[in-house]
Amino acid sequence: MIKFGPMPPGMREMSSDDIFLSRLKLLIIMVKAYLIGYPLGKYRKRAIIENAHYVFYRVMQTNAESQQIQNHILDDQTNVICTGETSEWHHIYQRVQLLAVMAKALTEGCPTGNFRIRAINENLDKICGTFLIDFKLNDMNFLKVA
């Protein structure tokens, strides 16, 4: 698409990280909406499955790349590869993958008891706190349409 006129200040090309965060936010919105009782129609189910699939494998790829980088850092004093502890991001990657698996399970009709709902909410809170995502689903009336 050809755009005419000057580029707005601060505008940049969209990266794969931007797409990942957008899909993650959409997945979070859809899971939160399901948990508070909004309907789960066939289009929303398909969207949850597609976004969960993308998020799961994108995190797996990102986690593998960051692990390779961490394994190649040399310690200046001993010239030995640093093993180090697992980073906070590794745990966040695992939480995002867990969210993707849980979201897919919700669409497949797996039972949701109190413990599972509490686990999903705790996972969502941790992810949203890390990425500074704040949603108020009560203001989103469009979620009533499945």
Salt bridges, closest charged atoms under 4 A:
ASP17 OD1 - ARG58 NH2 2.72
ASP18 OD2 - ARG12 NH1 2.69
GLU50 OE2 - ARG46 NE 3.71
GLU88 OE2 - LYS126 NZ 3.86
GLU122 OE2 - ARG118 NE 4.00
ASP134 OD2 - LYS136 NZ 3.92
